[in-house]
Amino acid sequence: MSDASTEQARSIVDSVYRSDSRRIFATLVRLLGDFELAEEAMHDAFASAVEQWPRAGVPANPRAWLVSAGRFKAIDTIRRRARFNESLSELAEQLDAKTQASGSAESEDVEDDRLRLIFTCCHPALAPEAQVALTLREVCGLTTEEIASAFLTAPPTLAQRIVRAKAKIREAKIPYQVPSREDLPERLDTVLQVIYLVFNEGYAASSGKSLTRSDLSGEAIRLGRLLVELLPEPEVMGLLALMLLHESRRAARTSPTGELVLLDDQDRGLWNRDEIVEGKLLAERALSSRRVGPYTLQAAIAAVHVDAPSAARTDWEQIVGLYDVLVRVVPSPVVELNRAVGIAMRDGPAAGLKLVDDILARGDLADYHLAHATRADLCRRLGLNEEARTSYQRALTQARQEPERRFLERRLAELG
C-alpha cells in the first residue's frame, strides 16, 4: 500500500475512534461483561486496525470489525492468563460461546448498547454521585478532570468514586441490561442528570481551547431521543426540549475566530430554526402533562429566550416567574444565580447584584467562575469599576476555558 493510502487508513482509524469508540466500548461491555476487559479489548482492537487496515484495506463496516477484533483479543488475553490460572480457561470458553450467541442479538427494548450501559452505571446499588461519575467516564469518555468540573469537586475525589463504583458492579454482579419498564421511573432521575451533564460539557466545555464540543452535545441529544422513544415521560421530553433549544444557538455563540459571543449580542438569524421548532413542540407536550419538573421548567425558560425577536424584547417578567417556580422545585445556588440575572435584567443591575452578593456571602459558588463573572458584569453596569475589576480577576483565576478567559481579559482591559 502506498504512503498516501497508509495515511488515509490511519486517518480513518482516528476518525472512527473519535466518533465510535464509546459505542464499541459499550458493545464490548455487553459481550464481555467486564469494564476493564472491555476497555483493554477496545484499545487492542484499534491497535490492530492501525496495523492491518493500511495493508488489508478499510473494512466495509469498521465498527463491526473493531467489535469482533476486540472480542477475540479479549478471549485470547484470558486464554493466555489461563496458563497461570486454570479457572480462566473455562471463563474463556464461556465468553467464546456467549459472544458467538449474542454478538448480533439486539435488545427488544433499546437498540443501543450505550443506553444499556447508562442504566447499568445508574444502578440503585451505586451511590448517586458515583452513578453519574461512572456513566460520564465509561459511556461518554469524559476525562476525570471534565467530570470534576461538572461536579465542582476535585479530580482525585472523582477518580476514587469511579474505582469504587466499578468494584461494586463487579462484586454485586450488577447486570448489563435495561431495567424492566416497571423499574424504569425510579432509575430515570439519575439517567437524565447524566445526559444533561454530558450535554453541558459539550455546550460549554469546562476547559480547553474551544468553547463547545459538538460531539458531546450531539451525543447527549442522541441519547435523549432514544430515551424519549423508550419512556416518553414529561421530564424526558422536557430534557430533550431543553437541549435542542440550547443547541439551536450554537452557531451564534462564537465569532468566526472562536471568540465568545454573549446572548444579547448574538445574531439570531444564525439560530437553528428546526431545532427551535422541535424543542418548543416537546416543551409544550411536557408542559401540557401538568407534571412539570426542573428540565421542563428550564426548557420553558429557553423557549422564552428563543421566542424573543431581539435581546431588548425578551420577556424577563415571564423568565423570572419561571425561575421563581424552578428555585422552589430544585433549590440550588446555581438556579438562584440565574434567577438573579433575570431580576437584574427586569429590575436593574443593583437588584441583581444584591442577590448575587447574598449567594456569595453564604459561601455558595465561591469557586464558581461564572458567579464572579456575573458579579463583575453587574458592577461594571453600575459603574463600580474597582469592584468589577476585582470580580473579573477572581473569575479569571478560576476559568479554565480559553475563550472565556479571553473574554474576561477583554472586559478587564475595557475597565482601563
JOLINKA-V269101 format. One record per pair of residues at least 24 apart in sequence whose ideal C-beta (glycine too) atoms are under 10 Angstrom apart, sorted by the first residue. I is the first residue (numbers start at 1). J is the second residue. D is the distance in Angstrom with one decimal. If there is no record, write none. Layout:
i=[I,I]
j=[J,J]
d=[D,D]
//
This chain:
i=[1,1,1,1,1,2,3,5,5,5,5,5,6,6,6,6,7,8,8,8,9,9,9,9,9,9,9,9,9,10,10,10,10,12,12,12,12,12,12,13,13,13,13,13,13,13,13,13,13,13,13,14,14,15,16,16,16,16,16,16,16,16,17,17,17,17,17,17,17,18,18,19,19,19,19,20,20,20,20,21,21,21,21,21,22,22,22,22,22,22,22,22,22,22,23,23,23,23,23,23,23,23,23,24,24,24,24,24,24,24,24,24,25,25,25,25,25,25,25,25,25,26,26,26,26,26,26,26,26,26,26,26,26,27,27,27,27,27,27,27,27,27,27,27,27,28,28,28,28,28,28,28,28,29,29,29,29,29,29,29,29,29,30,30,30,30,30,30,30,30,30,30,30,30,30,31,31,31,31,31,31,31,31,31,31,31,31,31,31,32,32,32,32,32,32,32,32,32,33,33,33,33,33,33,33,33,33,34,34,34,34,34,34,34,34,35,35,35,35,35,35,35,35,35,35,35,35,36,36,37,37,37,37,37,37,37,38,38,38,38,38,38,39,39,40,40,40,40,41,41,41,41,41,41,41,41,41,41,41,42,42,42,42,42,42,43,43,44,44,44,44,44,44,44,45,45,45,45,45,45,46,47,48,48,64,64,67,67,67,68,68,71,71,71,71,71,71,72,72,74,75,107,107,108,109,109,109,109,109,109,109,109,109,110,110,110,110,110,110,110,111,111,111,112,112,112,112,112,112,112,113,113,114,114,114,114,114,114,114,115,115,115,115,115,115,115,115,115,115,116,116,116,116,117,117,118,118,118,118,118,118,118,118,118,118,119,119,119,119,119,119,119,119,119,119,119,119,119,120,120,120,120,120,120,120,121,121,121,121,121,121,121,121,121,122,122,122,122,122,122,122,122,122,123,123,123,123,123,123,123,123,123,123,124,124,124,124,124,124,125,125,125,125,125,125,126,126,126,126,126,126,126,126,126,127,127,127,127,128,128,128,129,129,129,129,129,129,130,130,130,130,130,130,130,130,130,130,131,131,131,131,131,131,131,131,132,132,132,132,132,132,132,132,132,132,133,133,133,133,133,133,133,133,133,133,134,134,134,134,134,134,134,134,134,134,135,135,135,135,135,135,135,135,135,136,136,136,136,136,136,136,137,137,137,137,138,138,138,138,139,139,139,139,139,140,140,140,140,140,140,140,140,140,140,140,141,141,141,141,142,142,142,142,142,142,142,143,143,143,145,145,145,146,146,146,146,146,146,146,146,146,146,147,147,147,147,148,149,149,149,149,149,149,149,150,150,150,150,150,150,151,152,152,152,152,153,178,181,181,184,184,184,184,185,185,185,187,188,188,188,188,188,188,188,189,189,189,191,191,191,191,191,192,192,192,192,192,192,192,192,192,192,192,193,193,193,194,194,195,195,195,195,195,195,195,195,195,195,195,195,195,196,196,196,196,196,196,196,196,198,198,198,199,199,199,199,199,199,199,199,199,200,200,202,202,202,202,203,203,203,203,203,203,204,204,204,204,204,204,204,205,205,205,205,205,206,206,206,207,207,207,207,207,207,208,208,208,208,209,209,209,209,210,210,210,210,210,211,211,211,211,211,211,211,211,211,211,211,211,212,212,212,212,212,212,212,214,214,217,217,217,217,218,218,218,220,221,221,221,224,224,228,228,232,232,232,233,233,233,233,234,234,234,234,234,234,234,234,234,234,234,234,234,235,235,235,235,235,235,235,235,235,235,236,236,236,236,236,237,237,237,237,237,237,237,237,237,237,237,237,238,238,238,238,238,238,238,238,238,238,238,238,238,238,238,238,239,239,239,239,239,239,239,239,240,240,240,240,240,240,240,241,241,241,241,241,241,241,241,241,241,241,241,241,241,241,241,241,241,242,242,242,242,242,242,242,242,242,242,242,242,242,242,243,243,243,243,243,243,243,244,244,244,244,244,244,244,244,244,244,244,244,244,244,245,245,245,245,245,245,245,245,245,245,245,245,245,245,245,245,245,245,246,246,246,246,246,246,246,247,247,247,247,247,248,248,248,248,248,248,248,248,248,248,248,248,249,249,249,249,249,250,253,254,255,257,257,258,258,258,259,259,259,259,260,260,260,260,260,260,260,260,260,261,261,262,262,262,263,263,263,263,264,264,264,264,264,265,266,268,268,268,268,268,268,271,271,272,273,275,276,276,276,276,277,279,279,280,280,292,292,292,293,293,293,294,294,294,294,294,294,295,296,296,297,297,297,297,297,297,297,297,297,298,298,298,298,298,298,300,300,301,301,301,301,304,311,314,314,314,315,316,316,316,316,316,316,316,317,317,317,318,318,319,319,319,320,320,320,320,321,332,332,333,333,333,333,333,333,333,333,333,334,334,334,334,334,334,336,336,336,336,337,337,337,337,337,337,337,338,338,340,340,340,340,341,341,341,341,344,344,344,344,348,348,348,349,349,349,349,349,349,349,349,350,350,350,350,351,352,352,352,352,353,353,353,353,353,353,353,354,356,360,360,366,366,367,367,367,368,368,369,369,369,369,369,369,369,369,369,369,369,370,370,370,370,371,371,372,372,372,372,372,373,373,373,373,373,373,376,376,376,376,377,379,380,380,380,385,385,385,386,388,388,388,389,389]
j=[53,54,55,56,57,54,54,53,54,55,57,58,50,53,54,55,54,53,54,58,49,50,52,53,54,55,56,57,58,49,50,53,54,49,53,54,58,59,62,46,47,48,49,50,51,52,53,54,58,62,66,46,50,62,46,49,53,58,62,63,65,66,42,43,46,49,50,62,66,141,215,62,63,215,219,62,63,66,67,45,46,63,66,141,113,114,117,138,139,140,141,142,215,219,63,66,67,112,113,114,117,139,219,62,63,64,65,66,67,69,70,113,66,67,70,113,114,117,138,139,141,67,112,113,114,115,116,117,118,120,138,139,176,63,64,66,67,70,71,103,112,113,114,116,117,66,67,70,71,73,74,99,113,113,114,116,117,120,121,138,139,176,67,99,102,103,105,107,113,114,116,117,120,176,177,67,68,70,71,74,75,95,98,99,100,102,103,113,176,70,71,74,75,78,95,98,99,176,91,94,95,98,99,170,173,175,176,74,78,91,95,166,169,170,176,117,120,121,134,137,138,162,165,166,169,170,176,166,170,70,73,74,75,77,78,95,70,71,74,117,138,176,70,138,70,73,74,77,66,67,69,70,71,72,73,74,75,76,77,66,67,69,70,73,74,70,73,69,70,72,73,74,76,77,69,70,71,72,73,74,70,73,72,73,103,104,99,103,113,99,103,95,96,98,99,100,103,96,99,99,99,177,178,178,177,178,179,180,181,184,229,230,231,177,178,226,227,229,230,231,226,229,230,178,222,223,226,227,229,230,139,176,138,139,140,219,222,223,226,139,178,191,195,222,223,226,227,229,230,175,176,177,178,176,178,178,187,190,191,194,195,198,223,226,227,174,175,176,177,178,179,183,184,187,188,190,191,230,169,174,175,176,177,178,179,162,165,166,169,174,176,190,191,194,179,187,188,189,190,191,192,193,194,165,168,169,172,174,175,176,179,187,190,174,179,183,186,187,190,165,168,169,171,172,174,161,164,165,166,168,169,172,174,190,161,164,165,168,189,190,193,153,157,158,161,165,190,158,160,161,162,163,164,165,166,168,169,161,165,187,189,190,191,193,194,158,161,165,190,191,193,194,196,197,198,157,158,159,160,161,162,164,165,194,197,158,161,162,163,164,165,166,168,169,194,162,165,190,191,193,194,195,197,198,162,194,195,197,198,201,216,161,162,165,166,162,165,166,169,194,195,198,219,223,194,195,197,198,201,202,215,216,219,220,223,198,215,216,219,197,198,201,202,206,213,216,201,206,207,206,207,400,197,198,201,205,206,207,208,213,216,400,197,198,201,206,206,200,201,205,206,207,400,401,196,197,198,200,201,206,197,334,365,367,368,367,230,230,231,227,230,231,233,231,233,235,231,227,230,231,233,235,236,239,235,293,294,223,227,231,236,239,224,227,233,235,236,238,239,240,293,294,295,239,294,295,220,223,219,220,221,222,223,224,226,227,236,239,240,243,295,220,224,239,242,243,294,295,298,223,224,243,223,224,239,240,242,243,244,246,247,243,246,243,246,247,250,243,246,247,249,250,253,246,253,260,370,401,403,404,400,401,402,403,404,399,400,401,399,400,401,402,404,405,400,401,402,403,258,401,402,403,254,258,401,402,403,250,253,254,258,259,260,261,401,402,403,404,407,247,250,253,254,258,401,403,247,250,243,246,247,250,243,247,250,247,246,247,275,282,295,282,285,282,285,286,286,289,291,293,282,283,285,286,287,288,289,290,291,292,293,295,296,286,289,291,292,293,294,295,296,297,299,282,286,293,295,296,279,281,282,283,284,285,286,287,289,295,296,299,282,283,285,286,287,289,291,292,293,294,295,296,297,298,299,300,282,286,293,294,295,296,298,299,278,279,282,283,286,295,299,275,278,279,280,281,282,283,284,285,286,287,295,296,298,299,300,302,303,279,282,283,286,294,295,296,297,298,299,300,301,302,303,275,279,282,295,298,299,302,272,274,275,276,277,278,279,280,281,282,283,299,302,306,271,272,275,276,278,279,280,282,283,298,299,300,301,302,303,304,305,306,275,279,298,299,302,305,306,271,272,275,276,279,272,273,274,275,276,277,278,279,280,302,305,306,275,276,302,305,306,275,403,403,403,403,406,402,403,406,403,406,407,410,401,402,403,404,405,406,407,408,410,403,407,311,377,407,305,308,311,314,310,311,312,314,345,311,311,305,306,308,309,310,311,305,306,306,306,306,302,303,306,307,306,303,306,306,307,325,326,329,326,329,330,325,326,329,330,332,335,330,326,329,322,323,325,326,327,328,329,330,335,322,323,326,330,335,338,325,326,325,326,338,342,342,345,342,345,346,346,341,342,343,344,345,346,347,342,345,346,342,346,343,345,346,344,345,346,347,346,364,365,359,360,362,363,364,365,366,368,371,359,364,365,368,370,371,362,364,365,371,364,365,368,370,371,374,375,370,374,371,374,375,378,370,374,377,378,374,377,378,381,378,381,382,377,378,379,380,381,382,383,384,378,381,382,384,378,377,378,381,382,377,378,379,381,382,384,387,378,391,391,394,394,398,394,397,398,395,398,394,395,396,397,398,399,400,401,404,405,408,395,398,399,404,395,398,396,397,398,399,408,398,399,404,407,408,411,408,411,412,415,411,415,411,414,415,414,415,416,415,412,414,415,415,416]
d=[9.3,5.3,6.0,8.9,8.1,9.5,9.5,9.7,6.8,9.6,8.6,9.7,10.0,8.9,4.1,8.5,8.4,9.4,8.5,8.3,8.4,8.3,9.0,4.3,4.3,8.5,9.1,7.5,5.7,8.9,6.2,7.7,6.6,8.6,7.0,9.8,5.3,10.0,7.0,6.5,9.5,9.9,4.9,5.4,9.8,9.9,6.2,8.9,8.4,8.1,9.1,9.3,9.0,9.0,8.0,7.7,9.6,9.0,4.9,6.9,9.4,7.1,9.3,9.6,5.8,8.7,9.7,9.9,9.0,9.7,7.0,9.7,9.0,7.5,9.7,7.5,5.0,7.6,9.6,9.7,7.4,9.6,8.6,6.8,9.5,6.4,8.8,8.2,6.3,6.1,5.0,9.9,9.9,7.8,6.6,9.6,8.9,8.2,6.7,6.1,9.8,9.7,9.6,9.4,6.1,9.4,9.9,5.2,5.6,9.7,6.8,8.9,10.0,9.6,8.6,8.7,8.6,8.2,7.3,8.3,7.9,9.9,8.1,3.8,4.4,8.5,7.1,4.4,8.8,9.5,8.2,6.6,9.1,8.4,9.3,9.2,5.1,8.5,9.0,9.0,9.6,4.5,8.7,9.3,9.1,9.0,6.5,5.0,6.8,9.6,7.3,9.3,8.7,7.4,9.5,8.4,5.8,7.8,9.9,7.9,9.4,6.0,9.7,9.2,7.5,9.6,9.3,9.1,5.2,9.9,6.4,7.7,9.3,5.5,8.8,7.5,9.7,8.3,5.5,8.2,10.0,7.9,7.4,4.5,9.8,6.6,6.6,9.1,9.4,8.3,7.1,5.3,8.7,9.2,6.4,8.7,7.3,9.5,9.9,9.7,7.9,8.0,9.6,9.6,9.3,8.9,6.4,8.4,9.9,9.9,9.3,9.4,9.2,7.4,9.5,9.4,9.5,9.5,8.9,9.8,6.4,9.8,9.5,5.4,7.2,7.9,9.7,7.4,8.7,9.5,9.7,5.3,9.7,7.4,7.7,8.9,7.5,9.5,7.4,9.6,9.0,9.9,9.8,8.2,8.8,7.9,7.2,6.9,9.6,9.2,8.3,3.8,6.8,8.6,5.0,3.9,8.9,9.5,7.4,7.5,8.8,9.4,5.3,8.9,9.3,8.6,9.1,7.6,6.5,9.3,4.0,7.8,8.8,7.7,4.1,3.7,8.4,8.7,6.0,9.2,8.5,8.9,9.4,7.2,9.3,9.3,9.5,7.8,9.5,9.2,7.6,8.1,8.7,10.0,5.1,9.1,7.2,8.9,9.0,8.6,7.7,7.7,6.3,9.5,9.0,5.1,9.3,8.9,7.8,9.4,9.9,6.7,9.9,9.5,5.0,6.7,8.8,8.3,5.6,9.9,8.3,9.3,9.9,9.6,8.6,8.0,5.5,9.9,9.8,9.4,9.4,8.7,9.5,5.3,8.2,8.4,8.9,6.8,8.5,8.7,6.9,8.6,9.9,9.8,6.4,5.3,7.1,9.8,7.3,9.6,6.1,6.2,5.5,7.0,9.9,9.1,9.4,9.0,5.7,6.3,7.9,9.8,7.2,9.6,8.8,10.0,9.6,8.8,7.4,5.3,5.9,9.4,8.3,6.2,9.6,9.4,6.7,9.8,7.0,6.2,7.2,4.9,7.3,8.9,9.6,9.9,7.3,9.5,8.0,9.1,9.8,8.8,9.0,7.7,9.3,5.7,8.8,9.0,4.4,5.2,9.8,8.9,6.7,9.2,8.5,7.3,8.2,4.9,8.5,9.9,8.5,7.7,9.3,9.6,9.4,8.9,7.2,6.9,8.8,9.5,6.3,8.1,9.7,5.3,6.1,9.2,8.6,5.2,9.8,5.8,7.4,8.9,8.0,9.0,7.5,8.2,7.7,8.7,8.6,6.0,8.4,8.7,9.1,8.7,6.1,9.3,9.7,9.5,9.4,4.6,7.4,9.6,6.4,4.1,9.4,7.6,9.9,9.3,7.3,9.1,9.9,4.9,8.6,8.5,7.4,9.8,8.9,9.8,6.4,9.4,5.8,5.3,9.9,6.5,9.8,9.1,5.3,8.9,9.5,4.7,5.5,9.8,7.0,9.3,9.6,9.8,7.4,5.5,9.6,9.3,4.2,7.0,9.3,8.1,9.2,9.9,9.2,8.1,8.0,9.2,4.5,8.9,8.8,8.4,9.1,6.4,9.9,6.2,6.3,7.9,9.7,9.3,5.4,9.1,9.5,8.0,9.1,8.3,10.0,7.7,9.7,8.2,9.0,8.4,8.3,9.2,9.0,5.0,8.2,9.3,9.4,6.7,6.3,8.1,8.8,9.8,9.4,8.8,9.2,8.6,7.3,6.1,9.7,9.1,9.6,7.5,9.9,9.5,9.2,7.7,6.9,8.7,9.6,9.9,5.7,7.9,5.3,7.1,8.9,9.2,9.0,9.9,8.0,9.9,8.3,8.9,8.5,9.9,8.0,9.1,3.5,6.6,7.0,9.4,9.7,4.9,8.8,6.6,6.1,6.5,8.3,9.2,8.4,6.6,6.5,9.6,7.7,8.8,7.8,9.7,7.7,5.5,8.7,7.8,7.3,9.9,9.9,8.3,9.9,6.8,6.9,7.4,7.2,10.0,8.2,9.0,9.9,8.8,7.0,9.3,9.0,9.6,8.7,7.8,9.4,6.3,6.9,8.9,5.3,9.8,8.9,9.2,6.5,9.3,9.9,9.5,8.9,8.6,9.0,5.2,8.8,9.7,5.2,5.7,9.7,7.1,9.3,6.5,8.9,8.0,9.7,7.3,8.7,6.1,7.6,7.4,9.6,7.1,9.1,7.5,9.6,9.6,9.0,7.8,8.5,9.8,8.3,4.9,10.0,7.5,8.0,9.3,8.8,9.3,9.9,8.7,9.4,8.0,5.6,6.9,9.1,7.5,8.5,9.2,8.6,9.6,9.3,7.5,9.7,8.4,9.0,5.8,9.5,9.0,9.4,9.8,6.3,6.7,8.8,3.7,5.5,8.3,9.6,10.0,7.8,6.3,6.8,9.3,7.9,8.4,5.0,7.9,8.5,7.1,8.1,7.9,7.4,9.3,6.4,5.3,7.0,8.5,6.0,9.2,6.6,8.4,4.4,7.5,9.5,9.4,6.2,7.0,7.4,9.9,9.7,9.2,8.8,7.1,7.2,8.1,5.8,7.5,9.9,8.2,10.0,9.0,9.8,6.4,8.9,9.6,9.9,7.9,9.9,9.8,8.5,9.7,8.6,8.4,8.1,9.2,9.8,10.0,7.6,4.3,8.0,8.5,4.1,8.4,4.8,7.0,6.9,8.8,6.0,7.1,9.3,7.7,8.5,4.3,7.8,5.2,6.2,10.0,9.8,9.3,8.3,9.8,8.2,9.8,10.0,9.2,4.7,7.7,9.4,5.5,4.4,9.4,8.4,8.6,7.6,8.5,7.3,6.6,8.9,4.1,8.1,9.3,9.7,7.8,6.4,8.1,3.9,3.1,7.7,7.6,5.0,8.4,9.1,8.9,9.0,9.2,4.1,8.2,8.7,7.7,8.5,7.7,5.6,9.3,9.0,8.6,8.5,10.0,8.0,4.6,7.3,7.9,3.7,4.0,8.5,8.3,6.4,9.3,7.9,7.4,9.0,4.0,8.6,7.8,7.7,7.5,8.8,7.7,9.5,9.4,5.4,7.9,9.1,5.0,4.0,9.0,8.7,5.9,9.2,9.1,7.8,9.7,9.0,9.9,8.6,9.3,8.6,9.1,4.6,7.6,9.2,5.5,3.5,8.7,9.6,7.1,9.0,8.6,8.8,10.0,9.5,9.8,7.2,6.5,9.0,3.9,7.3,9.0,7.4,9.0,6.2,9.5,9.0,3.8,6.1,9.9,7.7,5.8,9.1,8.4,9.0,9.1,6.1,9.3,9.4,9.9,7.2,5.7,9.7,8.2,4.3,7.6,8.1,3.9,4.7,9.2,8.9,6.6,9.8,8.7,9.9,6.5,9.0,9.0,9.0,8.3,7.6,8.9,9.4,6.9,9.3,9.7,10.0,8.6,6.1,8.9,6.1,6.5,7.0,8.5,8.8,9.7,4.6,6.1,9.6,7.4,4.4,9.3,9.3,9.5,9.2,9.0,9.2,8.3,7.1,9.8,6.7,8.9,9.0,4.1,8.4,8.8,9.2,7.7,8.1,9.9,8.4,8.3,7.4,7.2,8.6,9.9,6.7,9.8,9.3,9.2,9.4,8.4,5.0,8.8,9.8,7.1,7.7,7.4,8.1,7.9,9.7,8.0,9.7,6.8,8.4,9.6,6.2,5.4,4.5,9.4,8.3,9.7,9.8,9.7,5.8,8.3,6.0,4.6,9.7,9.9,6.6,8.5,9.6,8.3,9.4,6.8,9.4,9.0,9.1,9.1,9.1,9.9,7.6,8.3,8.5,10.0,9.1,9.4,7.2,9.5,9.5,9.6,5.8,8.2,9.1,4.6,4.0,8.7,9.1,9.9,6.1,9.5,9.8,9.5,7.9,7.9,10.0,8.4,5.5,8.6,9.9,8.8,9.8,5.4,9.1,7.6,9.5,3.7,5.1,9.9,8.1,7.9,9.3,8.8,7.1,7.5,8.4,8.4,9.7,7.9,8.8,9.8,8.7,6.5,7.9,7.3,5.7,6.3,9.5,9.5,9.1,9.4,7.3,9.4,8.5,9.8,6.2,8.9,8.6,8.5,8.7,5.9,8.1,9.5,8.7,8.8,8.1,4.4,8.0,8.6,4.3,5.2,9.7,9.4,7.9,9.1,6.2,9.9,9.3,9.3,5.3,9.1,9.8,9.6,4.3,6.8,8.8,6.8,8.5,9.1,9.4,9.4,9.3,9.9,9.2,9.4,9.9,9.9,6.2,9.0,7.4,7.9,4.5,7.8,8.1,3.8,4.5,8.1,9.0,7.5,9.4,8.3,7.4,8.9,8.6,8.7,8.1,9.2,8.7,8.9,7.0,9.2,9.3,9.0,7.7,7.9,8.5,6.5,8.3,8.0,6.9,8.8,9.2,7.7,9.8,7.1,8.2,7.1,9.7,5.2,7.5,8.7,8.8,9.7,6.1,5.3,9.0]
//
